[in-house]
Amino acid sequence: MSWVTLEVKTTRRAQLVDITERVAAAVERSGKSDGACHVFVPHTTAGVTVNEGADPDVARDIESRLAELVPKEAAFQHAEGNSDSHIKTVLVGPSCVAPVHGGKLALGRWQAIFLCEWDGPRTRSVEVAVSAL
């Protein structure tokens, strides 16, 4: 298995950052021909997902809709003031898996991998592990 840690800087409190090119580069450097690429975010207020990357409005729509569904100002018990970020991470999840075929990340035509920041701006770690079949 090949393992790489990416550092991703965010600039807003809630932000989807397309990390597809960086993950694809890690896959190519791994030397694995066919297998799986595991992407994991070791944070409780950030996640990772696969969604449309061709139209940036999709990421903005996800950000705004989740802000409506889980507003920051809701009455939460957690004293740090970021319970909404924890809940959004539960909804999105901390990891995703994508296939590797022919030494390349094998996403669908419109798909991209996004770091989902819910409590930024921050610098986040993204763990990328590539395993062979």
C-alpha positions, 0 to 999 in steps of 0.5 A: 500500500502507498500512503500520502498526506496532503495538506489543504488550506481553506479560506472560508468557514464552509468550503468544498475544495476540489482535491482531485488533481492532487489525489490523482497525482498521488495515485500515479506516484503510487505505481499501483496499476489496479486497485482502490484509492482511499481518501480519509480526513482525520478531522471531526469538522471536515469531510470528503466526498465525490460529487460533480466537479465540472460546474462550481455552482454544485459545490456552492449549492451543497455548501449553502443547502447544508448551511440551511439544513444545519444552521450555525446559530441553532441551539446546540449543547456543545460549547465550542460553537461548531456543532453544526460543523460536526453534524455536517461532517456526519452527513458527508462522512470522513472518507471515500473510495475511488477505483484505480485502473491502469495506474490512474484514478478512475472517476466518472466523467463529471466526478471530482473529489472534494475536501469539505471544510465546515469549520474553517478557514484552516489547514487540513490533512487528507490521507490518501492510501492506494492499494493494489488488487 
